[in-house]
Structures are given as structure tokens and as C-alpha cells.
Amino acid sequence: MRLTVLGCAGTYPGRQRMCSSYLVEHAGYRLLLDCGNGSLANLQRCCDVGDIDAVLISHVHPDHFVDLYGLYYALRFHPDGPRSVPVYAPAGAREYVAQLLDDAAQFASVCRFEVVAAGQELVLGPLAVSLFAAEHPVETLASRVTAGGTVLAY
């Protein structure tokens, strides 16, 4: 399993540090943990946005999801044709995020939201992801990602 830190700044990005986003890769599978502001630029330095297999959003604070808007447009107008990606997120995230867009249905066809909750176990390609409740002012999911004998906690 390989981890690339795309951003780890809190609340707002700095000149050299973007907000929370982490790329987890294993056996050709790419999982994006959060998509905070500024992180999409760093993601594009690592891989083509069309190669992202899934996104897991921990909670709906902008510093953890706001670059989903850029990801949406990058996938919708991808040079090789439109792409879509599953986005796993807490209840209400799709509606919250879609408020800023003119065409929520189009957004939902590209960023295919699936509601997840603490206690769930996901199998995302070769990755096993366990979700836990985290203490925060809004519903927040911590994750434990396991693959090939390696464990990552976020």
C-alpha cells in the first residue's frame, strides 16, 4: 500500500500546503481520502484524475471536500470522455455539496454518492475499509484501510 499526502493543512490552504486529502494506492487501485481545497492540483501531479477509483469523504467541512467541485468538472470534461466515480460519504453529504451547483442531477451522475456510516465495512477493490465514528462538531467518519498486511488509519 502506498500513501501520498496531497494536503494536510487545516481550515485553509497555505502557499505550500493544501487541505486534507490523501491518495491510497494498492495493486493499481486508487482511493482518495477526502478532497480538501487545493488538493486537486497535487492529485494531478500524481496521476490522471480519471484513474481515481473511489473517494471517501470523512465529513462535510469544506477543508475536507471542496475540491470535489473541481474533480467533478475534471471528470465530466475529461479528455478521454466523461468519467464517474463513487463517492462514499456520511448521510446528507450529497445534498449539502450539490447546493452550489446549477445541475445537481449532472453532478450526481459524475460523483455517485453512496451513504456510509460508522460500523460499516467496505471492500473497495483490494482495500478493506472499516469506518468508525470520530468526535467532531459534525458527523465524521474515521477510516481504517487494510491491504496486503498493511494498515492505514485516518
MDTraj code that builds the backbone (N, CA, C; nanometers):
import mdtraj as md
import numpy as np

residues = "MET ARG LEU THR VAL LEU GLY CYS ALA GLY THR TYR PRO GLY ARG GLN ARG MET CYS SER SER TYR LEU VAL GLU HIS ALA GLY TYR ARG LEU LEU LEU ASP CYS GLY ASN GLY SER LEU ALA ASN LEU GLN ARG CYS CYS ASP VAL GLY ASP ILE ASP ALA VAL LEU ILE SER HIS VAL HIS PRO ASP HIS PHE VAL ASP LEU TYR GLY LEU TYR TYR ALA LEU ARG PHE HIS PRO ASP GLY PRO ARG SER VAL PRO VAL TYR ALA PRO ALA GLY ALA ARG GLU TYR VAL ALA GLN LEU LEU ASP ASP ALA ALA GLN PHE ALA SER VAL CYS ARG PHE GLU VAL VAL ALA ALA GLY GLN GLU LEU VAL LEU GLY PRO LEU ALA VAL SER LEU PHE ALA ALA GLU HIS PRO VAL GLU THR LEU ALA SER ARG VAL THR ALA GLY GLY THR VAL LEU ALA TYR".split()
xyz = np.array([
    [0.0855, -0.1173, 0.0000],
    [0.0000, 0.0000, 0.0000],
    [0.0900, 0.1235, 0.0000],
    [0.0507, 0.2202, -0.0793],
    [0.1289, 0.3442, -0.0866],
    [0.0383, 0.4622, -0.0518],
    [0.0893, 0.5514, 0.0322],
    [0.0158, 0.6710, 0.0740],
    [0.0870, 0.7944, 0.0213],
    [0.0115, 0.8824, -0.0437],
    [0.0639, 1.0116, -0.0873],
    [-0.0187, 1.1200, -0.0200],
    [0.0480, 1.2067, 0.0538],
    [-0.0198, 1.3186, 0.1193],
    [-0.0370, 1.4288, 0.0151],
    [-0.1608, 1.4562, -0.0211],
    [-0.1912, 1.5623, -0.1173],
    [-0.2160, 1.6941, -0.0462],
    [-0.2562, 1.6860, 0.0790],
    [-0.2811, 1.8044, 0.1597],
    [-0.3051, 1.7646, 0.3034],
    [-0.2574, 1.8490, 0.3943],
    [-0.2764, 1.8200, 0.5372],
    [-0.2970, 1.9476, 0.6188],
    [-0.3217, 2.0589, 0.5510],
    [-0.3459, 2.1851, 0.6219],
    [-0.4878, 2.1853, 0.6781],
    [-0.5044, 2.2503, 0.7890],
    [-0.6371, 2.2617, 0.8487],
    [-0.7030, 2.3926, 0.8101],
    [-0.8293, 2.3911, 0.7831],
    [-0.9166, 2.5051, 0.7583],
    [-0.8921, 2.5765, 0.6255],
    [-0.7696, 2.6129, 0.5941],
    [-0.7422, 2.6800, 0.4665],
    [-0.6032, 2.6398, 0.4174],
    [-0.5827, 2.6409, 0.2837],
    [-0.4520, 2.6025, 0.2317],
    [-0.3500, 2.7143, 0.2501],
    [-0.2249, 2.6756, 0.2551],
    [-0.1153, 2.7722, 0.2579],
    [-0.0456, 2.7726, 0.1233],
    [0.0631, 2.8470, 0.1134],
    [0.1344, 2.8541, -0.0146],
    [0.1875, 2.7180, -0.0594],
    [0.2321, 2.6385, 0.0341],
    [0.2908, 2.5097, 0.0001],
    [0.2147, 2.3913, 0.0597],
    [0.1005, 2.4161, 0.1207],
    [0.0291, 2.3082, 0.1892],
    [-0.1209, 2.3203, 0.1641],
    [-0.1771, 2.2180, 0.1033],
    [-0.3195, 2.2159, 0.0720],
    [-0.3972, 2.1515, 0.1871],
    [-0.5290, 2.1587, 0.1789],
    [-0.6133, 2.0994, 0.2837],
    [-0.6227, 1.9476, 0.2678],
    [-0.6831, 1.8849, 0.3655],
    [-0.6826, 1.7390, 0.3813],
    [-0.7216, 1.6604, 0.2569],
    [-0.6287, 1.5757, 0.2153],
    [-0.6533, 1.4820, 0.1068],
    [-0.5358, 1.3858, 0.0997],
    [-0.5696, 1.2578, 0.0864],
    [-0.4674, 1.1530, 0.0872],
    [-0.5001, 1.0515, -0.0210],
    [-0.4004, 1.0165, -0.1011],
    [-0.4174, 0.9175, -0.2066],
    [-0.3609, 0.7849, -0.1574],
    [-0.4460, 0.6830, -0.1536],
    [-0.4049, 0.5487, -0.1127],
    [-0.4067, 0.4611, -0.2379],
    [-0.2924, 0.3980, -0.2668],
    [-0.2813, 0.3131, -0.3852],
    [-0.2370, 0.1728, -0.3453],
    [-0.3003, 0.0745, -0.4068],
    [-0.2592, -0.0642, -0.3845],
    [-0.3060, -0.1485, -0.5028],
    [-0.2145, -0.2237, -0.5600],
    [-0.2456, -0.3156, -0.6707],
    [-0.3226, -0.2459, -0.7832],
    [-0.2819, -0.1232, -0.8152],
    [-0.3440, -0.0488, -0.9245],
    [-0.4734, 0.0226, -0.8897],
    [-0.5191, 0.0090, -0.7659],
    [-0.6431, 0.0736, -0.7218],
    [-0.6082, 0.2047, -0.6529],
    [-0.6873, 0.3092, -0.6794],
    [-0.6618, 0.4409, -0.6202],
    [-0.7842, 0.4907, -0.5442],
    [-0.7647, 0.5112, -0.4141],
    [-0.8690, 0.5641, -0.3256],
    [-0.8257, 0.7010, -0.2775],
    [-0.9145, 0.7978, -0.2914],
    [-0.8893, 0.9330, -0.2428],
    [-0.9624, 0.9506, -0.1102],
    [-0.8863, 0.9731, -0.0035],
    [-0.9443, 1.0004, 0.1282],
    [-0.9542, 1.1513, 0.1425],
    [-1.0726, 1.2039, 0.1394],
    [-1.1016, 1.3474, 0.1448],
    [-1.0480, 1.4190, 0.0215],
    [-1.1002, 1.5384, -0.0014],
    [-1.0667, 1.6149, -0.1219],
    [-1.0735, 1.7633, -0.0866],
    [-0.9889, 1.8035, 0.0086],
    [-0.9888, 1.9402, 0.0597],
    [-0.9378, 2.0424, -0.0402],
    [-0.9648, 2.1700, -0.0106],
    [-0.9289, 2.2758, -0.1043],
    [-0.7793, 2.2778, -0.1347],
    [-0.7516, 2.2896, -0.2648],
    [-0.6149, 2.2928, -0.3150],
    [-0.5567, 2.1569, -0.3472],
    [-0.6198, 2.0501, -0.3016],
    [-0.5603, 1.9169, -0.3166],
    [-0.5676, 1.8620, -0.4592],
    [-0.6636, 1.9077, -0.5378],
    [-0.6781, 1.8562, -0.6738],
    [-0.5536, 1.8841, -0.7582],
    [-0.4905, 1.9982, -0.7372],
    [-0.3670, 2.0289, -0.8108],
    [-0.2588, 1.9269, -0.7775],
    [-0.2448, 1.8934, -0.6492],
    [-0.1445, 1.7938, -0.6107],
    [-0.1807, 1.6550, -0.6624],
    [-0.3092, 1.6226, -0.6655],
    [-0.3526, 1.4935, -0.7192],
    [-0.3087, 1.4798, -0.8643],
    [-0.3246, 1.5870, -0.9424],
    [-0.2900, 1.5820, -1.0843],
    [-0.1400, 1.5697, -1.1075],
    [-0.0594, 1.5997, -1.0062],
    [0.0849, 1.5780, -1.0162],
    [0.1186, 1.4297, -0.9985],
    [0.0251, 1.3546, -0.9373],
    [0.0472, 1.2117, -0.9087],
    [-0.0120, 1.1196, -1.0141],
    [-0.1290, 1.1570, -1.0642],
    [-0.1988, 1.0683, -1.1573],
    [-0.3054, 1.1470, -1.2332],
    [-0.3631, 1.0823, -1.3299],
    [-0.4753, 1.1390, -1.4042],
    [-0.5999, 1.1278, -1.3166],
    [-0.6784, 1.2330, -1.3085],
    [-0.7985, 1.2291, -1.2241],
    [-0.8935, 1.1172, -1.2667],
    [-0.8904, 1.0807, -1.3933],
    [-0.9751, 0.9728, -1.4426],
    [-0.9362, 0.8364, -1.3898],
    [-0.8195, 0.8273, -1.3274],
    [-0.7726, 0.6999, -1.2727],
    [-0.8126, 0.6784, -1.1273],
    [-0.8847, 0.7741, -1.0680],
    [-0.9312, 0.7577, -0.9299],
    [-1.0474, 0.6578, -0.9310],
    [-1.0376, 0.5559, -0.8471],
    [-1.1401, 0.4515, -0.8424],
    [-1.2526, 0.4820, -0.7447],
    [-1.2230, 0.5555, -0.6376],
    [-1.3253, 0.5878, -0.5376],
    [-1.2765, 0.7036, -0.4521],
    [-1.3730, 0.7732, -0.3919],
    [-1.3447, 0.8833, -0.2994],
    [-1.4199, 0.8528, -0.1703],
    [-1.3538, 0.8755, -0.0577],
    [-1.4179, 0.8606, 0.0730],
    [-1.4066, 0.9943, 0.1450],
    [-1.5204, 1.0568, 0.1726],
    [-1.5240, 1.1860, 0.2410],
    [-1.5532, 1.1612, 0.3885],
    [-1.4674, 1.2135, 0.4753],
    [-1.4824, 1.1899, 0.6192],
    [-1.5969, 1.2711, 0.6794],
    [-1.6145, 1.3946, 0.6309],
    [-1.7221, 1.4797, 0.6822],
    [-1.7368, 1.6021, 0.5923],
    [-1.8463, 1.6765, 0.6122],
    [-1.8768, 1.7868, 0.5215],
    [-1.8330, 1.9229, 0.5757],
    [-1.7081, 1.9334, 0.6098],
    [-1.6460, 2.0639, 0.6301],
    [-1.5670, 2.0929, 0.5026],
    [-1.5739, 2.2162, 0.4511],
    [-1.5125, 2.2480, 0.3226],
    [-1.3655, 2.2082, 0.3092],
    [-1.2890, 2.2158, 0.4179],
    [-1.1475, 2.1808, 0.4066],
    [-1.1261, 2.0307, 0.3864],
    [-1.2351, 1.9543, 0.3798],
    [-1.2254, 1.8107, 0.3544],
    [-1.2964, 1.7673, 0.2263],
    [-1.3764, 1.8554, 0.1639],
    [-1.4489, 1.8115, 0.0441],
    [-1.4530, 1.9112, -0.0707],
    [-1.4138, 2.0352, -0.0521],
    [-1.4473, 2.1382, -0.1508],
    [-1.3845, 2.1152, -0.2893],
    [-1.2739, 2.0427, -0.2990],
    [-1.2188, 2.0158, -0.4319],
    [-1.2954, 1.9063, -0.5071],
    [-1.4025, 1.8544, -0.4466],
    [-1.4919, 1.7664, -0.5227],
    [-1.5512, 1.8413, -0.6415],
    [-1.5701, 1.9726, -0.6266],
    [-1.6239, 2.0515, -0.7379],
    [-1.5276, 2.0488, -0.8563],
    [-1.4004, 2.0710, -0.8302],
    [-1.3005, 2.0634, -0.9370],
    [-1.2898, 1.9233, -0.9941],
    [-1.2942, 1.8230, -0.9065],
    [-1.2883, 1.6839, -0.9518],
    [-1.4078, 1.6529, -1.0418],
    [-1.5245, 1.7019, -1.0041],
    [-1.6455, 1.6831, -1.0843],
    [-1.6245, 1.7347, -1.2267],
    [-1.5764, 1.8576, -1.2396],
    [-1.5566, 1.9142, -1.3732],
    [-1.4443, 1.8437, -1.4484],
    [-1.3376, 1.8065, -1.3787],
    [-1.2268, 1.7353, -1.4438],
    [-1.2734, 1.6000, -1.4982],
    [-1.3620, 1.5334, -1.4264],
    [-1.4151, 1.4048, -1.4733],
    [-1.5212, 1.4235, -1.5810],
    [-1.6056, 1.5222, -1.5645],
    [-1.7136, 1.5468, -1.6613],
    [-1.6577, 1.5840, -1.7983],
    [-1.5518, 1.6640, -1.7988],
    [-1.4936, 1.7098, -1.9251],
    [-1.3569, 1.6467, -1.9498],
    [-1.3390, 1.5240, -1.9055],
    [-1.2118, 1.4534, -1.9208],
    [-1.1787, 1.4389, -2.0692],
    [-1.0517, 1.4589, -2.1080],
    [-1.0136, 1.4499, -2.2495],
    [-1.0479, 1.3158, -2.3150],
    [-1.0525, 1.2085, -2.2369],
    [-1.0854, 1.0766, -2.2917],
    [-1.2343, 1.0445, -2.2819],
    [-1.3145, 1.1447, -2.2512],
    [-1.4585, 1.1253, -2.2374],
    [-1.5001, 1.1305, -2.0919],
    [-1.6278, 1.1546, -2.0673],
    [-1.6765, 1.1685, -1.9299],
    [-1.6475, 1.0449, -1.8453],
    [-1.6139, 1.0689, -1.7222],
    [-1.5882, 0.9622, -1.6247],
    [-1.6801, 0.9836, -1.5062],
    [-1.6918, 0.8820, -1.4226],
    [-1.7644, 0.8977, -1.2972],
    [-1.6903, 0.8204, -1.1892],
    [-1.7209, 0.8529, -1.0645],
    [-1.6510, 0.7909, -0.9523],
    [-1.7483, 0.7766, -0.8351],
    [-1.7426, 0.6632, -0.7632],
    [-1.8238, 0.6539, -0.6422],
    [-1.7641, 0.7414, -0.5323],
    [-1.8502, 0.8122, -0.4622],
    [-1.8085, 0.8975, -0.3506],
    [-1.8819, 0.8469, -0.2266],
    [-1.8075, 0.7909, -0.1337],
    [-1.8637, 0.7398, -0.0087],
    [-1.8568, 0.8518, 0.0938],
    [-1.9710, 0.8826, 0.1563],
    [-1.9765, 0.9978, 0.2471],
    [-2.0906, 0.9801, 0.3468],
    [-2.0839, 1.0544, 0.4587],
    [-2.1918, 1.0477, 0.5579],
    [-2.3259, 1.0951, 0.4996],
    [-2.4327, 1.0577, 0.5654],
    [-2.5678, 1.0973, 0.5240],
    [-2.5766, 1.2490, 0.5086],
    [-2.6441, 1.2919, 0.4026],
    [-2.6655, 1.4340, 0.3781],
    [-2.5548, 1.5023, 0.3004],
    [-2.4440, 1.4344, 0.2780],
    [-2.3301, 1.4973, 0.2096],
    [-2.3640, 1.5357, 0.0659],
    [-2.4293, 1.4460, -0.0078],
    [-2.4610, 1.4758, -0.1481],
    [-2.5457, 1.6014, -0.1582],
    [-2.6490, 1.6114, -0.0767],
    [-2.7380, 1.7274, -0.0810],
    [-2.6629, 1.8547, -0.0400],
    [-2.5798, 1.8425, 0.0602],
    [-2.5029, 1.9573, 0.1089],
    [-2.4082, 2.0085, 0.0005],
    [-2.3358, 1.9171, -0.0614],
    [-2.2371, 1.9542, -0.1633],
    [-2.3060, 2.0046, -0.2898],
    [-2.4164, 1.9442, -0.3297],
    [-2.4837, 1.9783, -0.4553],
    [-2.5519, 2.1143, -0.4532],
    [-2.5698, 2.1744, -0.3358],
    [-2.6386, 2.3044, -0.3258],
    [-2.5745, 2.4136, -0.4109],
    [-2.4451, 2.4061, -0.4310],
    [-2.3744, 2.5126, -0.5014],
    [-2.3728, 2.4962, -0.6528],
    [-2.4335, 2.3901, -0.7026],
    [-2.4298, 2.3637, -0.8460],
    [-2.5662, 2.3864, -0.9093],
    [-2.5654, 2.4283, -1.0354],
    [-2.6895, 2.4500, -1.1090],
    [-2.7589, 2.3186, -1.1438],
    [-2.6803, 2.2143, -1.1684],
    [-2.7369, 2.0879, -1.2143],
    [-2.6969, 1.9747, -1.1207],
    [-2.7737, 1.9575, -1.0143],
    [-2.7438, 1.8548, -0.9137],
    [-2.7514, 1.7148, -0.9737],
    [-2.8398, 1.6936, -1.0704],
    [-2.8521, 1.5614, -1.1323],
    [-2.7262, 1.5269, -1.2107],
    [-2.6724, 1.6236, -1.2832],
    [-2.5483, 1.6010, -1.3584],
    [-2.4340, 1.5713, -1.2614],
    [-2.4270, 1.6468, -1.1528],
    [-2.3242, 1.6246, -1.0506],
    [-2.3350, 1.4825, -0.9958],
    [-2.4575, 1.4388, -0.9672],
    [-2.4798, 1.3053, -0.9109],
    [-2.4437, 1.1943, -1.0088],
    [-2.4499, 1.2227, -1.1391],
    [-2.4131, 1.1200, -1.2369],
    [-2.2618, 1.1045, -1.2479],
    [-2.1877, 1.2067, -1.2114],
    [-2.0410, 1.2012, -1.2155],
    [-1.9858, 1.1590, -1.0801],
    [-2.0297, 1.2257, -0.9752],
    [-1.9907, 1.1916, -0.8378],
    [-2.1065, 1.1123, -0.7786],
    [-2.0979, 0.9806, -0.7892],
    [-2.2070, 0.8912, -0.7487],
    [-2.1996, 0.8664, -0.5981],
    [-2.2715, 0.9474, -0.5227],
    [-2.2659, 0.9399, -0.3768],
    [-2.3308, 0.8125, -0.3246],
    [-2.2648, 0.7527, -0.2278],
    [-2.3184, 0.6395, -0.1538],
    [-2.3041, 0.6724, -0.0062],
    [-2.4151, 0.6658, 0.0664],
    [-2.4143, 0.6982, 0.2091],
    [-2.3485, 0.5841, 0.2862],
    [-2.2533, 0.6216, 0.3719],
    [-2.1873, 0.5248, 0.4595],
    [-2.1937, 0.5770, 0.6025],
    [-2.1754, 0.4853, 0.6970],
    [-2.1858, 0.5223, 0.8382],
    [-2.0865, 0.4423, 0.9211],
    [-2.0628, 0.4906, 1.0408],
    [-1.9755, 0.4202, 1.1340],
    [-2.0266, 0.2779, 1.1531],
    [-1.9329, 0.1853, 1.1612],
    [-1.9668, 0.0445, 1.1772],
    [-1.9685, -0.0322, 1.0467],
    [-1.9671, 0.0391, 0.9340],
    [-1.9681, -0.0283, 0.8040],
    [-1.8293, -0.0767, 0.7663],
    [-1.8286, -0.1836, 0.6880],
    [-1.7065, -0.2389, 0.6298],
    [-1.7236, -0.2304, 0.4784],
    [-1.6291, -0.1687, 0.4109],
    [-1.6344, -0.1568, 0.2657],
    [-1.5220, -0.2388, 0.2041],
    [-1.5489, -0.2975, 0.0897],
    [-1.4440, -0.3604, 0.0105],
    [-1.4346, -0.2774, -0.1164],
    [-1.3248, -0.2062, -0.1296],
    [-1.3025, -0.1185, -0.2446],
    [-1.1821, -0.1736, -0.3199],
    [-1.2093, -0.2481, -0.4253],
    [-1.1011, -0.3149, -0.4963],
    [-1.0253, -0.4040, -0.3989],
    [-0.8924, -0.3880, -0.3895],
    [-0.8128, -0.4706, -0.2981],
    [-0.8084, -0.4164, -0.1552],
    [-0.8789, -0.3073, -0.1292],
    [-0.8744, -0.2418, 0.0016],
    [-0.9956, -0.2795, 0.0863],
    [-0.9694, -0.3109, 0.2124],
    [-1.0766, -0.3307, 0.3100],
    [-1.0803, -0.2049, 0.3955],
    [-1.1960, -0.1409, 0.4030],
    [-1.2088, -0.0145, 0.4753],
    [-1.3134, -0.0303, 0.5855],
    [-1.2706, -0.0073, 0.7086],
    [-1.3608, -0.0092, 0.8241],
    [-1.3864, 0.1346, 0.8655],
    [-1.5125, 0.1670, 0.8924],
    [-1.5496, 0.3036, 0.9285],
    [-1.5879, 0.3123, 1.0758],
    [-1.5433, 0.4200, 1.1395],
    [-1.5665, 0.4426, 1.2814],
    [-1.6153, 0.5849, 1.3031],
    [-1.6924, 0.6064, 1.4078],
    [-1.7344, 0.7420, 1.4442],
    [-1.6148, 0.8156, 1.5031],
    [-1.5984, 0.9405, 1.4636],
    [-1.4924, 1.0258, 1.5182],
    [-1.5585, 1.1460, 1.5844],
    [-1.4982, 1.1939, 1.6890],
    [-1.5544, 1.3080, 1.7609],
    [-1.5212, 1.4368, 1.6855],
    [-1.6253, 1.5100, 1.6486],
    [-1.6108, 1.6345, 1.5725],
    [-1.7474, 1.7039, 1.5786],
    [-1.7554, 1.8342, 1.5516],
    [-1.8848, 1.9036, 1.5593],
    [-1.9919, 1.8518, 1.4622],
    [-1.9501, 1.7886, 1.3516],
    [-2.0459, 1.7290, 1.2575],
    [-2.0166, 1.5797, 1.2477],
    [-2.1126, 1.5025, 1.1923],
    [-2.0890, 1.3591, 1.1762],
    [-1.9604, 1.3377, 1.0978],
    [-1.8688, 1.2615, 1.1554],
    [-1.7370, 1.2413, 1.0958],
    [-1.6991, 1.0945, 1.1030],
    [-1.6432, 1.0459, 0.9936],
    [-1.6013, 0.9072, 0.9853],
    [-1.4495, 0.8956, 0.9853],
    [-1.3987, 0.8172, 1.0765],
    [-1.2579, 0.7779, 1.0733],
    [-1.2526, 0.6482, 0.9934],
    [-1.1393, 0.6217, 0.9308],
    [-1.1301, 0.5007, 0.8497],
    [-1.0022, 0.4235, 0.8798],
    [-1.0147, 0.2926, 0.8665],
    [-0.9014, 0.2013, 0.8791],
    [-0.8953, 0.1263, 0.7472],
    [-0.7870, 0.1465, 0.6727],
    [-0.7711, 0.0860, 0.5411],
    [-0.6669, -0.0250, 0.5528],
    [-0.7025, -0.1438, 0.5063],
    [-0.6137, -0.2591, 0.5153],
    [-0.5952, -0.3206, 0.3773],
    [-0.4695, -0.3558, 0.3456],
    [-0.4394, -0.4256, 0.2203],
    [-0.3003, -0.4861, 0.2303],
    [-0.2875, -0.6080, 0.1855],
    [-0.1567, -0.6717, 0.1786],
    [-0.0806, -0.6717, 0.3096],
    [-0.1494, -0.6858, 0.4212],
    [-0.0837, -0.6886, 0.5515],
    [-0.0464, -0.5522, 0.6067],
    [-0.0833, -0.4462, 0.5365],
    [-0.0539, -0.3094, 0.5800],
    [-0.1833, -0.2426, 0.6258],
    [-0.1726, -0.1600, 0.7296],
    [-0.2896, -0.0894, 0.7825],
    [-0.2610, 0.0599, 0.7856],
    [-0.3591, 0.1378, 0.7430],
    [-0.3511, 0.2832, 0.7466],
    [-0.4743, 0.3325, 0.8207],
    [-0.4574, 0.4226, 0.9142],
    [-0.5712, 0.4793, 0.9870],
    [-0.5808, 0.6277, 0.9570],
    [-0.7038, 0.6749, 0.9345],
    [-0.7270, 0.8172, 0.9063],
    [-0.8540, 0.8593, 0.9760],
])
top = md.Topology()
chain = top.add_chain()
for i, resn in enumerate(residues, 1):
    res = top.add_residue(resn, chain, resSeq=i)
    for name in ("N", "CA", "C"):
        top.add_atom(name, md.element.get_by_symbol(name[0]), res)
traj = md.Trajectory(xyz[None], top)
